[in-house]
Amino acid sequence: MFTPEQRGQLRAELLERARRDPAITAAALTGSAASGREDEWSDIDLAFAVTGDDALPEWTKYMYEQHAAIHHVDVHAGAWLYRVFLLANTLQVDLAFAPAAEFRALAPSFRLVFGTAGEPRHAPEPSTDWLIGFGWLYALHARSSIQRGKLWQAEYMVSGLRDQTLALACLRHALPAVHAKGIDDLPPAVVQPFEQTLARELTRPDLARSFRAAVELFVREIRLASPKLEAPLARALEELASIPSA
């Protein structure tokens, strides 16, 4: 396990290397360190403005050879590439590379360290319609998975329905709706009923029970977020959830 001191030392070293790298024109802190929310479990999040194609392979080699990276995964978002490294001490290091012309704050958690950045362009939260649409898709597949006796798939689909519903609740309370970042800040009265949507055991009766609870909460959030959709969707969703317990 890494220590906060080790994390701080590595972040300082990475920023110093970025200052010396001719392919990098600007750098910023992102994530929890940029917004004052860093704790002992936080990772390293840095964003670099780059010119040319040399930065990514050179930094990748550096992370493996000098800092004991054991694997990495890439996440693409528009012109940005996030290369996420796992170090041997379990520290996660997210290095984002963006063309200099596209380098800007994509979220409030962005603090420029050196260089210049374009005007902020924060990524939008998912729309209510999108969350509702994916919610009923998960509900459809939860019903069919339970009826087919595919219990692990059913648990996955019920969990997906719960996730979409919680994201709707986060939007309603002006909290971040992506990657569950706002869920733990929801009022207890809102989030506590979701405990009933958790499967206690991997059986058809309990999955049917948790599915019914998830559908009930999903319909509640539809009512609060988009009343015009409640009547048509509620009827269909209640039919989906009417699975016999045995």
N, C-alpha and C positions, 0 to 999 in steps of 0.2 A: 504494500500500500504506500502511495506517495504521501508526503507531508505538504502542508501549505507552503512551507519554506522552499521545498524542492520545486514546487509548481511556480512560485514567484521567481526563483532563480532561472528556471528554464524560460519563462516568458520574457524576462529581461534579456536573456541571451538571444532568443529568437528575434526580438525587436532590434537588438544591436546588429545582428547579422543582416537583417532587412535594410538597415540604414546603409550598410556597406555594399549591398547588392545593387549593381548598376541597372539590373532589370526591374527593380522595384522603385516606384516613384512616390509611393505613399503607403502608410500603414495605419490601421485603426484597431483598437480594442473593440470586441463585440461580446455579446452574451452577458453573463452575470457580472463580470468584472467592470464592464462599461456602465452598468446601471446601479452599482453599489449593493448588489445582492449576493456577492460571492461568499461561499462558506467552505468548510473543509472538504466537501465532496465535489466542488465545482471543477470543471475542466478548463482548458486553455482555448480561448476563441480569438483568433486574429484574422484580419482581412488585409490583403495586399493589392495595391494597384500595380499591374505589371505591363511591361512592353516586351514584345517578342514572345518566343516560345521556349526560352531557356530556363525560366524560373522553376516551373513545375518539376521537371526531371531532376534538376539540381537539388531542390529542396527535399524531394522524396529520397534521394540518395543520402542526403545529409541526415534526415530523420532516422533512417535505418542504420547507418554506419556510426553516427555519433550519439544517438539518443535511444538506442535499443527498441526502436519500433518493431513490433512483431507482426503487424498486419495493418492494412488501410482499406477504406471504402470511399468511393466517390459519390457525391450528391450534386446533381446539376440543377441550377435554377437560373434560367435565362442565360445570360452571358457569364454568370458566375459558376465557378467550380469549387466545391468544398471538398478538400481531401482530408479525411478524418482518420487520424492515426491512433492505434492502441499501443501504448508503451508497456514494457515488461512489468513496470510497477503499477499497472492498471490505470495510469493517467491517460485521459483522452485529450488529444491535441487536434483541434479543428483549424486548418489553415485554408482560408478562402482566397482564391485568386480571381481577379476581375481585370479586364482590359481597363487601362487608365481612363478612357472616355466613359466607362460605365461604373466607375468607382464612386459610390455614394452610400449614404445610410439607407438601408432597406427596412430598418426597424428602429425604434427609439434607443435600443441598446447598441449604440455606435459612438465611439469616442476617438476622434482623430489624434494620432500620436505624432505623425510628421507628414509633410506633403500637403496636397490639397484634394478635396473631394467635391463632386458635383452636388447639386441641390438634392436634398433628401427625397426619396421616392419610396415611402413605406409600402410594403406588400399588404394588400387588403386581407381582411379576415374572410373566411369562407362565407358564402351567402346563406341566408336562411333557406332558400329554395334548394340549394345544393345539399345542405345537411338533411333536410326533410326527404329529398329524393333518395339519397343513399341510405337513410334510415329505413324507408319502406322496402328498399332492395334487400337490406340485411334481414328484415322481417320475413320477406318471402322465402329466403333461403333458410332461415331458422325453422320455419314451419316444415318445409320439405325435408330438411335434414333430420328433424325429430321424427317425422312420420316414417322415414326410411330406416330409422335406427342407426344413423351415422352420428353417434353421440359426440365425438370430438369435433366434427364439423359443426354440429348444432351449437356446442358451447362457443365456438369461434364466432358464429353468426349472431348469437344472442349478445355476446360481448361487443360486437360491432354496432349493433342497435343501441346498446347502452352508451357507447362512446359518442355516437352521433347525437343522442339525446342530451348528454352532458355538455356537448359542445354548443347545442342550442341554448341551454341554460346559461352557459358562459357568455354568449352573445347578449342575452337578455340582461345580464348584470354587468355589461361593459368590461368583461374579463377576457384575457386571451383564450381563443378557442382552439388553437392548433397545438398538437402534441401534449394535450392535457395540462398546459401550463397554468390555466386559471382555475382548474377544478378544486384544488384545495383551498381556494379563497372564496368559494361559494358559501352562502349562508348555510348553517347546519340544517335548517328546516327544509332547504331545497335538496341538499345532497343526501341526507340520511335515508329517505325512502329508497334510494338506489341500492341500498344493501340487500333489499329483497330481490334484486335482479341477479344476484350472484348465485351460481349453482353450488349447492352444498355437497352434492355427490353427482357422479356422472351416470345418472339413470334417466330413463325416458320421463317418468313422472316428475322428477325434480327439474329437469330441463324445461318441461312444459310449464311448470309453476313459475320458474324464473323468467321464461319467455312472456307469460301473461303479465307479470309485474313490469317487465320492460316495455311492453306495448302500452300499458296503462299510463306510464310516465311519458312515453313518446307522444301519445295523444294529448296529454296535458301541455307539453311544450309546444305542440302544433297550435293548440288553442290560444296560447299566450303569444306565439310568434306570428302566426298567420291565420286568424280566425276564419277567413274565407275557405281555407283548405280543411278545416276540422271536420265538417259534416261528411264530405265524400270520403276522406281518408279514414276517418274513425270507423265507419261501417266496414270498410275493407279490412282494416287492421284488426278489428274485433273478431271478424270471421277467421282471419289467419290464426289468432290466438286461441280459438275455441278447440283446442286439442284435448281429447280425453286424457285424463291422468293415468289411465292404465292401458 
